[in-house]
Amino acid sequence: MVQESNHQREQELYAHSMNSKEKEDLLENERTMIASKLAELSEEQSKKMLQKEIRLREDAQAKFVLLEKVSKTFFCPIPMGRKQLLQFEMFERKSEEPPLLGTC
C-alpha cells in the first residue's frame, strides 16, 4: 500500500514536471516568435526611414540646383551656401517675399 502510494505520487510529480516543461517550452517559443516579429518590424521601419531620407536629400539637391540655375539666369551669380538654401526653402513654405540672397 505504501509502495503503491509512493509510486502514484512519483507519477503525479513526473506528470506535473512534464506539464511545467511543456508550458516553459511553449512560452519560450512564443517569446522567440515575438522577438523575431519585432526584429522584422524594426527592419521594415529602418528601410522606410532610409528611403524617406534619401528622397528628402534628393529633393533638397534638386531645389538647390534649380535655385542655382534661377539665380544665374535672373540675378547675378551668387555663391549659395546651406544657410541661403534653408532660407529659400522657408520662403517656399511661407509664400512670402523671397529672401535677399545677395546683391550685384
Residue, then its C-alpha position, 0 to 999 in steps of 0.5 A: m500500500v505504501q509502495e503503491s502510494n509512493h509510486q502514484r505520487e512519483q507519477e503525479l510529480y513526473a506528470h506535473s514536471m512534464n506539464s511545467k516543461e511543456k508550458e516553459d517550452l511553449l512560452e519560450n517559443e512564443r517569446t522567440m516568435i515575438a522577438s523575431k516579429l519585432a526584429e522584422l518590424s524594426e527592419e521594415q521601419s529602418k528601410k522606410m526611414l532610409q528611403k524617406e531620407i534619401r528622397l528628402r536629400e534628393d529633393a533638397q539637391a534638386k531645389f538647390v540646383l534649380l535655385e542655382k540655375v534661377s539665380k544665374t539666369f535672373f540675378c547675378p551669380i551668387p555663391m549659395g551656401r546651406k544657410q541661403l538654401l534653408q532660407f529659400e526653402m522657408f520662403e517656399r513654405k511661407s509664400e512670402e517675399p523671397p529672401l535677399l540672397g545677395t546683391c550685384 
